[in-house]
Amino acid sequence: MRVQHAGVLGYLEPVSAPVYALLLLGQGIAAWTIAGGALICVAGALVVMFGEREELMPA
């Protein structure tokens, strides 16, 4: 995995905080939070699907 792709996928971690707050604490999630989380998930999916793959060097 390329470093650039790992950085984008690292943004998926903060998306889990509101989900855990909803499930464990019963807190509500604002519409802007849902929209932002959806954009982050879509960006991560696009990176995984269409990002260039790093070729392995032959040994």
N, CA and C atoms as an extended XYZ file, in Angstrom:
177
Properties=species:S:1:pos:R:3:atomname:S:1:resname:S:1:resid:I:1 pbc="F F F"
N         0.848       -1.164        0.000 N   MET     1
C         0.000        0.000        0.000 CA  MET     1
C         0.897        1.232        0.000 C   MET     1
N         0.562        2.207       -0.787 N   ARG     2
C         1.335        3.434       -0.852 CA  ARG     2
C         1.087        4.275        0.397 C   ARG     2
N         2.056        5.071        0.729 N   VAL     3
C         1.959        5.920        1.918 CA  VAL     3
C         0.798        6.904        1.780 C   VAL     3
N         0.588        7.422        0.598 N   GLN     4
C        -0.499        8.365        0.383 CA  GLN     4
C        -1.852        7.711        0.641 C   GLN     4
N        -1.978        6.472        0.256 N   HIS     5
C        -3.242        5.758        0.466 CA  HIS     5
C        -3.452        5.482        1.944 C   HIS     5
N        -2.405        5.118        2.639 N   ALA     6
C        -2.521        4.842        4.077 CA  ALA     6
C        -2.941        6.100        4.827 C   ALA     6
N        -2.460        7.254        4.408 N   GLY     7
C        -2.852        8.503        5.049 CA  GLY     7
C        -4.333        8.783        4.901 C   GLY     7
N        -4.859        8.570        3.718 N   VAL     8
C        -6.288        8.791        3.490 CA  VAL     8
C        -7.107        7.783        4.289 C   VAL     8
N        -6.680        6.543        4.305 N   LEU     9
C        -7.418        5.532        5.053 CA  LEU     9
C        -7.327        5.755        6.558 C   LEU     9
N        -6.295        6.450        7.011 N   GLY    10
C        -6.175        6.770        8.428 CA  GLY    10
C        -7.279        7.703        8.908 C   GLY    10
N        -7.889        8.439        7.977 N   TYR    11
C        -8.987        9.326        8.342 CA  TYR    11
C       -10.261        8.552        8.691 C   TYR    11
N       -10.284        7.267        8.453 N   LEU    12
C       -11.465        6.474        8.806 CA  LEU    12
C       -11.606        6.286       10.319 C   LEU    12
N       -10.508        6.402       11.049 N   GLU    13
C       -10.578        6.211       12.501 CA  GLU    13
C       -11.490        7.229       13.190 C   GLU    13
N       -11.383        8.545       12.900 N   PRO    14
C       -12.275        9.493       13.578 CA  PRO    14
C       -13.752        9.294       13.244 C   PRO    14
N       -14.036        8.622       12.145 N   VAL    15
C       -15.431        8.362       11.782 CA  VAL    15
C       -16.075        7.426       12.797 C   VAL    15
N       -15.276        6.568       13.411 N   SER    16
C       -15.819        5.598       14.351 CA  SER    16
C       -16.237        6.228       15.682 C   SER    16
N       -15.674        7.367       16.072 N   ALA    17
C       -15.990        7.982       17.364 CA  ALA    17
C       -17.472        8.332       17.504 C   ALA    17
N       -18.090        9.022       16.534 N   PRO    18
C       -19.528        9.291       16.686 CA  PRO    18
C       -20.383        8.017       16.675 C   PRO    18
N       -19.939        7.021       15.928 N   VAL    19
C       -20.695        5.755       15.891 CA  VAL    19
C       -20.652        5.089       17.267 C   VAL    19
N       -19.466        5.051       17.885 N   TYR    20
C       -19.362        4.483       19.230 CA  TYR    20
C       -20.150        5.308       20.243 C   TYR    20
N       -20.142        6.641       20.101 N   ALA    21
C       -20.916        7.493       21.005 CA  ALA    21
C       -22.406        7.191       20.880 C   ALA    21
N       -22.847        6.920       19.669 N   LEU    22
C       -24.257        6.581       19.454 CA  LEU    22
C       -24.584        5.221       20.068 C   LEU    22
N       -23.748        4.235       19.772 N   LEU    23
C       -24.037        2.875       20.233 CA  LEU    23
C       -23.852        2.692       21.740 C   LEU    23
N       -22.791        3.254       22.288 N   LEU    24
C       -22.468        3.008       23.691 CA  LEU    24
C       -23.080        4.025       24.648 C   LEU    24
N       -23.214        5.274       24.214 N   LEU    25
C       -23.688        6.319       25.108 CA  LEU    25
C       -25.068        6.842       24.762 C   LEU    25
N       -25.574        6.463       23.608 N   GLY    26
C       -26.894        6.906       23.198 CA  GLY    26
C       -26.947        8.355       22.746 C   GLY    26
N       -25.800        8.948       22.437 N   GLN    27
C       -25.770       10.330       21.971 CA  GLN    27
C       -26.213       10.399       20.517 C   GLN    27
N       -26.834       11.494       20.174 N   GLY    28
C       -27.270       11.692       18.802 CA  GLY    28
C       -26.113       12.121       17.913 C   GLY    28
N       -26.304       11.969       16.625 N   ILE    29
C       -25.293       12.376       15.649 CA  ILE    29
C       -25.914       13.437       14.763 C   ILE    29
N       -25.210       14.573       14.624 N   ALA    30
C       -25.710       15.674       13.794 CA  ALA    30
C       -25.621       15.298       12.312 C   ALA    30
N       -26.446       15.947       11.525 N   ALA    31
C       -26.461       15.677       10.078 CA  ALA    31
C       -25.116       16.020        9.446 C   ALA    31
N       -24.448       17.093        9.924 N   TRP    32
C       -23.147       17.471        9.377 CA  TRP    32
C       -22.101       16.408        9.692 C   TRP    32
N       -22.217       15.776       10.840 N   THR    33
C       -21.281       14.713       11.206 CA  THR    33
C       -21.471       13.504       10.301 C   THR    33
N       -22.706       13.171       10.021 N   ILE    34
C       -22.996       12.056        9.117 CA  ILE    34
C       -22.491       12.363        7.712 C   ILE    34
N       -22.723       13.596        7.254 N   ALA    35
C       -22.265       13.980        5.915 CA  ALA    35
C       -20.741       13.934        5.820 C   ALA    35
N       -20.052       14.435        6.828 N   GLY    36
C       -18.594       14.393        6.829 CA  GLY    36
C       -18.056       12.984        6.877 C   GLY    36
N       -18.665       12.142        7.709 N   GLY    37
C       -18.250       10.740        7.785 CA  GLY    37
C       -18.475       10.010        6.472 C   GLY    37
N       -19.587       10.325        5.819 N   ALA    38
C       -19.864        9.690        4.523 CA  ALA    38
C       -18.830       10.110        3.480 C   ALA    38
N       -18.450       11.382        3.477 N   LEU    39
C       -17.440       11.842        2.524 CA  LEU    39
C       -16.095       11.163        2.778 C   LEU    39
N       -15.733       11.011        4.044 N   ILE    40
C       -14.476       10.346        4.378 CA  ILE    40
C       -14.512        8.886        3.939 C   ILE    40
N       -15.630        8.211        4.167 N   CYS    41
C       -15.748        6.803        3.756 CA  CYS    41
C       -15.704        6.659        2.237 C   CYS    41
N       -16.346        7.566        1.524 N   VAL    42
C       -16.322        7.521        0.067 CA  VAL    42
C       -14.900        7.761       -0.443 C   VAL    42
N       -14.202        8.725        0.157 N   ALA    43
C       -12.819        8.990       -0.256 CA  ALA    43
C       -11.939        7.767       -0.012 C   ALA    43
N       -12.110        7.115        1.125 N   GLY    44
C       -11.346        5.907        1.409 CA  GLY    44
C       -11.642        4.792        0.428 C   GLY    44
N       -12.907        4.635        0.089 N   ALA    45
C       -13.280        3.597       -0.874 CA  ALA    45
C       -12.702        3.900       -2.257 C   ALA    45
N       -12.722        5.162       -2.660 N   LEU    46
C       -12.161        5.527       -3.959 CA  LEU    46
C       -10.656        5.286       -4.002 C   LEU    46
N        -9.972        5.577       -2.920 N   VAL    47
C        -8.530        5.334       -2.869 CA  VAL    47
C        -8.231        3.851       -2.990 C   VAL    47
N        -8.983        3.036       -2.288 N   VAL    48
C        -8.753        1.591       -2.335 CA  VAL    48
C        -9.067        1.037       -3.723 C   VAL    48
N       -10.154        1.496       -4.338 N   MET    49
C       -10.572        0.941       -5.626 CA  MET    49
C        -9.749        1.463       -6.797 C   MET    49
N        -9.451        2.755       -6.811 N   PHE    50
C        -8.848        3.353       -7.995 CA  PHE    50
C        -7.430        3.857       -7.797 C   PHE    50
N        -6.895        3.746       -6.609 N   GLY    51
C        -5.539        4.206       -6.358 CA  GLY    51
C        -4.527        3.305       -7.048 C   GLY    51
N        -3.420        3.906       -7.455 N   GLU    52
C        -2.376        3.123       -8.097 CA  GLU    52
C        -1.743        2.192       -7.072 C   GLU    52
N        -1.461        1.002       -7.498 N   ARG    53
C        -0.843        0.030       -6.605 CA  ARG    53
C         0.658        0.049       -6.793 C   ARG    53
N         1.346       -0.146       -5.700 N   GLU    54
C         2.792       -0.170       -5.744 CA  GLU    54
C         3.248       -1.561       -6.183 C   GLU    54
N         4.105       -1.600       -7.180 N   GLU    55
C         4.589       -2.880       -7.681 CA  GLU    55
C         5.752       -3.346       -6.827 C   GLU    55
N         5.783       -4.628       -6.552 N   LEU    56
C         6.868       -5.200       -5.764 CA  LEU    56
C         8.103       -5.382       -6.626 C   LEU    56
N         9.232       -5.130       -6.042 N   MET    57
C        10.502       -5.316       -6.754 CA  MET    57
C        10.840       -6.796       -6.758 C   MET    57
N        11.239       -7.350       -7.902 N   PRO    58
C        11.633       -8.768       -7.926 CA  PRO    58
C        12.886       -8.985       -7.107 C   PRO    58
N        12.941      -10.098       -6.408 N   ALA    59
C        14.093      -10.389       -5.547 CA  ALA    59
C        15.265      -10.947       -6.325 C   ALA    59
